């Protein structure tokens, strides 16, 4: 694994010192999990934002409604 040097506020370091209390074997595993969680949430927000843009265009564009409806007409329900 790669190592990086980062700076944290005291309340952050105080929190990660108690890693075992939260079920983590070490501080690094807690930080990795937190980063994974943040990445997942940011990806989710990005998808929601994209979906809202598509929804806006779909709602206001009759041509796109036609081709979407045509493309799904033979799909099983």
Secondary structure, 3 states (H helix, E strand, C coil): CCCCCCCCCHHHHHHHHCHHHHCCCCHHHHHHHHHHHHHHHHHHHHHHHHHHHHHHHHHHCHHHHHHHHHHHCCCCC
